[in-house]
């Protein structure tokens, strides 16, 4: 057992960090500076996206959701989605251990 700290105060750049892995899933911290965006993409397995701090928009299938701190959305496999930060935000991304997550490095949308 260990304590995982999600606190982060450096919003100078977009950053992803794997904070925990077990036999079935990965917990990834995404730090998004205000006005940063992630291009449309999809995950090969189901995911959940939870805003721990800040406020984001989340788009999928011609819909846009506004997520505030502690709001969460679940996404089925292969559903295209994009997101952006209205303000500095910390996001918890939960994904399958089978998902390598490397694609996250390639989906930052330049301002």
C-alpha positions as CSV (number, residue, x, y, z in Angstrom):
1,X,0.0,0.0,0.0
2,X,1.2,3.5,-0.8
3,X,-0.2,7.0,-0.9
4,X,-0.3,8.5,-4.3
5,X,-0.2,12.3,-4.5
6,X,-2.1,13.9,-7.4
7,X,-1.1,17.4,-6.3
8,X,0.9,19.3,-8.9
9,X,1.6,23.0,-9.2
10,X,3.7,23.3,-12.4
11,X,1.4,24.2,-15.2
12,X,4.1,25.5,-17.5
13,X,3.6,22.6,-20.0
14,X,1.4,19.7,-20.8
15,X,2.6,16.6,-19.0
16,X,1.6,13.0,-18.5
17,X,2.8,10.9,-15.6
18,X,1.9,7.3,-14.8
19,X,1.3,7.4,-11.0
20,X,0.2,3.8,-10.5
21,X,-0.1,0.5,-12.3
22,X,-1.6,-2.9,-11.2
23,X,-2.4,-6.1,-13.1
24,X,-5.4,-4.6,-14.8
25,X,-5.1,-0.8,-15.0
26,X,-3.0,2.3,-15.1
27,X,-3.7,5.6,-13.4
28,X,-2.2,8.5,-15.3
29,X,-2.0,12.2,-14.2
30,X,-2.4,14.7,-17.1
31,X,-1.4,18.3,-16.3
32,X,-3.0,20.7,-18.7
33,X,-2.1,24.4,-18.7
34,X,-4.9,26.9,-19.4
35,X,-6.0,26.9,-23.1
36,X,-4.1,23.7,-23.9
37,X,-5.9,21.1,-26.0
38,X,-5.7,17.4,-26.9
39,X,-6.5,16.6,-30.5
40,X,-9.3,14.2,-31.4
41,X,-8.2,10.6,-30.7
42,X,-9.5,7.4,-29.4
43,X,-8.5,4.7,-27.0
44,X,-8.5,1.0,-27.9
45,X,-10.1,0.1,-24.5
46,X,-12.6,1.8,-22.2
47,X,-11.2,4.8,-20.2
48,X,-12.4,7.2,-17.5
49,X,-11.4,10.8,-17.3
50,X,-11.8,12.7,-14.0
51,X,-11.0,16.3,-13.4
52,X,-9.2,16.6,-10.0
53,X,-8.5,20.3,-10.3
54,X,-9.6,22.9,-12.7
55,X,-12.2,23.0,-15.5
56,X,-12.1,21.4,-19.0
57,X,-14.3,20.8,-22.0
58,X,-14.7,17.3,-23.3
59,X,-16.0,16.6,-26.9
60,X,-17.3,13.3,-28.3
61,X,-19.9,12.4,-31.0
62,X,-21.0,16.0,-31.7
63,X,-21.5,16.7,-27.9
64,X,-19.5,18.9,-25.6
65,X,-19.5,18.4,-21.8
66,X,-18.1,20.9,-19.3
67,X,-16.3,19.1,-16.5
68,X,-15.4,20.8,-13.2
69,X,-13.3,19.5,-10.4
70,X,-14.3,16.0,-9.3
71,X,-16.5,15.4,-12.4
72,X,-15.8,12.3,-14.4
73,X,-16.8,10.9,-17.8
74,X,-16.4,7.3,-19.0
75,X,-15.7,6.5,-22.6
76,X,-16.2,3.2,-24.4
77,X,-13.5,1.9,-26.7
78,X,-12.8,3.5,-30.0
79,X,-15.0,6.6,-29.4
80,X,-13.3,9.6,-30.8
81,X,-12.9,12.5,-28.3
82,X,-10.9,15.6,-27.6
83,X,-10.5,17.9,-24.6
84,X,-9.2,21.3,-23.6
85,X,-8.5,23.2,-20.4
86,X,-10.5,26.3,-19.6
87,X,-8.0,26.8,-16.7
88,X,-4.9,25.0,-15.3
89,X,-6.2,21.5,-14.7
90,X,-5.1,18.2,-13.3
91,X,-6.8,15.1,-14.9
92,X,-6.9,11.5,-13.8
93,X,-6.9,9.1,-16.7
94,X,-7.7,5.5,-15.9
95,X,-7.0,3.0,-18.6
96,X,-6.5,-0.6,-19.3
97,X,-3.1,-2.1,-18.6
98,X,-3.2,-3.4,-22.2
99,X,-3.3,0.2,-23.5
100,X,0.3,1.4,-23.8
101,X,-0.8,5.1,-23.4
102,X,2.2,6.2,-25.6
103,X,-0.2,7.9,-28.0
104,X,-0.8,10.6,-25.3
105,X,2.5,12.1,-26.2
106,X,1.3,12.7,-29.7
107,X,-2.1,14.3,-29.2
108,X,-1.3,17.7,-27.8
109,X,-2.7,20.4,-30.0
110,X,-0.5,23.4,-30.4
111,X,-2.1,26.7,-29.5
